[in-house]
Amino acid sequence: MENHLQSYDISCTSPSLNPFVRKWREQNRGVLGYLCNVPKEIIYAAGLLPFRLLGDTKPLKEAYAHFPSVFCHYSRSLVDLGIQGDFQHLDGIISINMCDTIVHLANAMQTSLDVPCFYFINRPHDNGVPAAHAFFRQEINKFKQFLETHTGKSITDLSLARSIRAYNQNRSLLKELYALRGEGDTPLLPGIAVNTIAYVSQVMPPDDNIQLLSGIIDDVCKQSKPTASKRPRIHISGSMLQDLSLISLVEKCGGIVVSDDLCSGLRLFWEQVNENGDPLDSLTDYYLNKMPCPAMHSKGIEEQRLADIIRLVRHYRADGVVFCLQKYCDTHQFDLPYLESCLKKEGIPVLNLEVDGAINPEQLRTRLQAFIEILS
């Protein structure tokens, strides 16, 4: 299993250090960086490697001259990395209008970074509007046509179906991995290992990832089952968790992380894309209606998010929820008071942590220890 886990080195999230990016470029195959909720299946169907831009947690050097300091560290780190040349191995960047910060990020990238091509997808923020599906399908079709022009190759329904099938298999395997961690009395894999695998999976070819995930799951299932743990079970809630050492810190403080609803974690794979019917219709439905983040503004979205968190807490038998939110992430910060209040009414203890890039272990340790002691 160790050999498989080594493939999920966190350094792979840098395009300049990723061995798969290097291999694809040596084969004269393109690599496109993308942001959350871009339909990566279309990129892969075009014969390109989809590479999610995850940023990093290092102190910023150049970003402040190009991007306001009141935006989240994630967005600023992408500008910083791009200016420093970390995206030089990308053939383009695909963005989408998730929140105001991402829209401004797209503008900053276009004006400040030297990338061969850039494309922006408009995604409705209200999936309850009758025209939302038709509009977003049109946007996805335009994106498909852009990639066909960019590559000089047609993207067929067959290639789309194969790509959807590959990513669905990735989703199924990641869901199985989460089950091995969180559904039993004792995790069969450390929380940090599972979250790192999910995180780095976003910058790997799906077919390679299928082989690696299958190997890890087979190895774990062959292990002897550990004795039941009585440590408090923790659910992590939030958006992008760039510094995964928070997972390790929770477990060093006496808890075990059994689940999350992170956009860099469980929300990546919880639902499947429909493999029957028109591929573009299926992708439209999936990316418009998948487990939402607070950037969506449909009627009842807060109630849906609350129900999702409670469902996951019950499913994985978590004892408490730790909110880990990016500083200056307005959408999640607006959401927090309602979610925190309702969870407490449900008898679910809550701890709210704010991070800005790399976590400060000493600053968070005391609060985590106190929270876990209460759960004990």
N, C-alpha and C positions, 0 to 999 in steps of 0.2 A: 504493500500500500504506500510505503514511503516514496517509492519511485514515482508513483502516480501523483502524489501530493506535491512533489517537487516541481511539477509542471505548472502549478498554480502560484508561482512566485509573484508577490505583489509588484515587483519591478516591471512585470509584463504590461502593467497599465500605462507605461510610457511607450509610445510608438517607436522611439529610437532604440529601446532595449528589448522589444518584443521579438522573440525568435520566429513566431509565425508571420509577423509583418516582414521580417527579413527574408524568409523563405518565399513568400508570395511575390515580393519585389524581384527576387532573383529569377523567378519564373515569368517575369514581365506581366504579373497580374496586379490589378489596382487595389488600393486600400482607401476606404472612405471613413473618415471620422464622423460620428453621429451623436446627437444628444437624445435624451429620454423620449420615448414614445414615437420616434421615427420608425416607420415600418422596415426594419432591417431585412425582412424576408425578400423584399424587392431588390435590395442591394446585393444580397447573396445570389439571387436568381439571375442577376446581371453578370455574374462571374467575378464580382468584387468581394473583398473581405470587409464586412462591417466591423468597425472598431469603435466601441463606445468611449467617448471622451470623459474620463473620470477625474481628471485633475490630480492634485496631490496635496499633501499637508505641509509642505515646506514653507518657510517664511517668504513673502513676496518680495520681488526685486524691481520689476518694471511695471507692474499692473497699475499702480496708483497714478501714473502719468497718463493712463488711457481709460481708466474705469473707476467710477466713484467708490469710495471706501465704505459707503453705506449699502453696498450689495454684498451678497453672501461670499464667503471664502471660496466656495466651489467655483463660482463664475469668475471671480478675480484670478484664481489659480490657472484657469484655462487661458485667459489673456496672457498671464505671466509666462506660462509654458510656451505658448505660441510665439511670443516675441523673442524668447530665448532660443527658438529653433527646434523645439521638441516635436513639432508637427511637420518637419521637413520631409518625413517619409510618408506623409499622407498625400493622396491625389485629390483631395477635396474634403469639405466639411458640409454636413447636412444638419440644419437646425429646424426647430419647430416652435410655435408660439405657446409654450406651456405657461409661463408667467411673465410679468413685465421685465424681470431681470434677464430672463433668457432672450427676450426680444432685443433688449439693449445689448446683451452679449453678442447676438448675431450681428448687430450693427458694428460693434467694436471689432469683431473678428474680421469683418469685410474690409474695414478701413485700416486696421492696424497690422493684420497678418498677411504674409505672402503665401497664399495657398492657390493652387492651380484653378480650382473651381469652388463655388459656394452655392448652396441651394436652400431656400427657406420654404417650409410647408406650413400652411395655415390650417389649424385644427380648431373646430368649434369648442367653446368652453361650456356649452349647454347641449348635452346630447338628447334633451327632451324636446327641442325645437323640431318640428316636422321636417324642415329643410336640412337639418344637420347631416343626416346620412348621405343625401345626394351631394351636398356641397363637399363633404370630406372625401367621398369616393372620387369626385372630380379632381380634388387636390392630389390624391394618391395616384390617379391615372396620369396627371400632369408630371408628377415625379417619375413615374415609370417611363414616360416619353422622354424626359430629360436624360435619364440614365441610358436609354437606347441611343440617343443622339451622342451622348458623352462616350459611350463604348463602341458605337458603330455596329451594335448587335441587337437583334430583336429579343425581347423578353417574352417567352411563350407562356401559355397557361401551364404547360407541362413543367417548365423550369420553376415557375412560381409554386406549383403543387409540391415539387420535390423540396424546395426551400422551406415551405411551410411545414412539411412533414419532418424535416431535419430539426427545425427549431422546436416543434412540438415534442419530439423525442427528448430534446434537451430539457424542456420544461418538465416532462414526466420524470426524468431521472433526478433533476434537482428537487422535485417534490418528494421523491422517494428518499433522497438524502436527508431532507428536512425531517421526514418521518422517522428515520433511524436515529436522529438526534433528539427529537422532541416528543414522540408518541409513547415511548416506553417509560418505565420507572426511572431508568438511568440512561443518559445519552450514550449511544455507541460510538459517537464521534465528538470531540471537543467543539464547543460553540464557535471558537475562532476558526477552526478548520472548515466548518460548514460555510460560514459567512465569507471566508476568503475564497473558497471554491466558487460560490455564487458570484462574487465580485469579479474575479478574474475570468470567469466564463464569458463575460461580456466582450472580451477582447481576443477571443479565440475562434477559429473556424468551427461551426457547429458539429461537423462530422468528426473532427479530431476530439472535440469535447465529449461526444457520445462515447467514444472508445475509452477515454480517461475516466469518465463518470461511471461507466459500467464496470471497469476494473476496480475502482474504489469500493463501489457497492458490493461487488462479489467478495472482496477481501474482508470488508466489515462483517458481512453475513456469516463468514466462516469463523469469526472470532468467538471465543467463549463469552457468554452473557455475563456482564458484571453484576455485582449485588446491588439491590435497590438503594438509591441515594435519597437521603432525607433533606438535602440542601434545598433552599427555596428556589423555585422555578421562575425565571424572569422572561417576560416578553419585551422586546425592544421596539419602540415605535418612533417613526420619524421619516425623513426624506432620504437624502444621500448621506450615508455614514462613510466618510473618507478614511477616518482613522479607526481601523478595526481593532486597535489595541484596547478600545473601550470594552469589547467583548471579553478580552482576557482579564481586564481589571475587574469586571463584574464577578468573574469566576474566582479570581484571587481573593476577592472580598467575601467569598463564601456562598455565592449564588451559582446557579447554572442557567445559561441562556438556552431556552428551548424553542423560541420562536421569535419572529419579527414581522413587521409589515413595511419594511424599508423599500424604497424604489430601487435600491441596489441589492435587494434581498428577495423576500418572498413575493413581492408584487411583480417580479420579473416573470414568474412562471405559474402563478396560481390557477389561471385559466388557460384554455387551449384555443388555438385558432381553428375554426371549422374547416375540415379538409374536404367537405362535399360542396358542390356547387361552384359558383364563380369565385376565383381566388381573390379578386379585388374587392368583391362584396364581403368576403370572409374577413379580409384584413381591415376593411372599414369598420365592420361590426366589432372586431376585437379591440382595435386601438381607440375606438370611441366609447366602448362600454366596459372595458376591463376594470379591475379593482381601482377605484379612483384615488387621486391625491387631491388636496384642497385647492389645486389650481383649477379644477372643474367647478362650475357654478350652476349646475343643474338644480332644479327644485328637489329638496330633500337630500342633498349631497352630504350634509353634516350627519344626518341620521343614518345614512348608508355607511359612512366612514365609522361611526360609532358601532354600528351593528357588525361591521367587518372585524373591528378590533376585539369586540366581546366574543364573537364566534371563534376567533383564533385563540384567544385566552382560554376559552372553554375546551377547544379541540386539543390544545397542547397542555392543558391543565396547569397554566401559569398561575403563580401566587400573587404576582404584582407586575405592573407595567412601568418601564423606564422610558420616558420620552427623551429622545436625544435629538435636539433641533439645532439646525444651523443658525448662528447669529445672523440677523437681518433677513431671514427667510419669512417674509411677511405672510404668505399664504398659510404656512404651518403655525406661525405665531397667532394669527387671528383665530385659527381652529382650536388652539390649545385650551382656552378657558372652558369652552363648551364640553370638549371631550373629557377633560380632567374632572369637571363637576359631575358629569353623568357616570363616569366610571366609578367614582367614589360612592355615588348613590347605589350603584350595583354591588358595592362591597369589595371593589377591586382597588387595592392600594396603588398609589401613583407617585412617582418621583420624576421631577422635571429637571433635565440638564440642558445647558446651552453650550454649544461648542463653536469654535471659530478656527477651523483648520485642525492642527494637531491638538489632542487633548492634553490637559495638565493633570497627570495622575495624582499628584499630591493634593491638588485642589478638589478633585472629585472623590478621592478615596474615602474621606471621612463621611461624606453624604451617602455614598453607596453602602459603606459598612453599617451606618445607622439604619438605613432603609432595609437592608437584608436582615439585620438583627430584629427589626420589628416583624418582618415576615416569619422569622424563625419562632 
